Amino acid sequence: MEANTRKPGHLPAAFLTPGSSSFLDFLGEHSPELLPGNRTLPAVKGAIELPHGTTIVAAVFDSGVVLAGDRRATMGNVIAQRDIEKVFPADEFSAVGIAGTAGLAVEMVKLFQLELEHYEKIEGATLSLEGKANRLSTMIRGNLGMALQGLAVVPLFAGYDTDRARGRIFSYDVTGGRSEELGFASTGSGSVFARGALKKLYRKDLTEQQTVTAVVQALYDAADDDSATGGPDMTRRIFPVVTVITEDGYRRYADSDVASIARSVLDGRLEFPDGPRAEVL
């Protein structure tokens, strides 16, 4: 009855005075069908192919953290998109890189951005980096039904912890399980190769520039062994998305800067095709 007597164009009082600082809880209470994990999938016969994002890499350095991703999306053995973007700012001091079902992953990132913005407006303060990581964990857990049907989203979350004055990295599994990674981390189809490269290249005393170069090297190695990961495409001028988060906030490297780093990596590979040599001892 109240819905019928409400004046056209006027929102219910609950919409104007939300009781929760979580937008997900608010949406779940008033329109739960809009949450990605609550949607009913249509019945289909046979396998279907959807675009999938692939490799994301992160590494910390003394002043912050680097988060980067390749640009390829695949549908089975077909390249669905060559220039997809998989790394997004979550807020001023954090970012998220996506791997898995591309459409759901991008939607989850947008909802996560809205969740953090909603909390800041309601509470008048920002969540701690730990709190942001926990909120993302809850969102991934809410997508478990989709994941069990093959539509998984497995992001990598990184940010600058203003309380601890350092960069931090968090990885997830499809159930929302969260782990803090020390030094570096990767996710996606090429993550095994990227992680292997960083195990040989990463050091705690790397500068920002050296860390970015190491991350691009790792993405190159992932593309070298994983067909679903795209390496630097010099002919089309398509390069990895590289972002840095420090005490000054989120910053994305310009394509021209990444192109310069990618060119130096490619020049080095002309002499050493398998990449830089690590010391044995």
Secondary structure by P-SEA (a helix, b strand, c coil): ccccccccccccccccccccccaaaaaaacccccccccccccccccccccbbbcbbbbbbcccbbbbbbbcccccccccccccccccccccccccccccccaaaaaaaaaaaaaaaaaaaaaacccccaaaaaaaaaaaaaaaaaaaaacbbbbbbbbbbcccccbbbbbbbccccbbbbbccccccccaaaaaaaaaaacccccccaaaaaaaaaaaaaaaaaccccccccccccccccbbbbbccccbbbbcaaaaaaaaaaaaaaaaacccccccccc
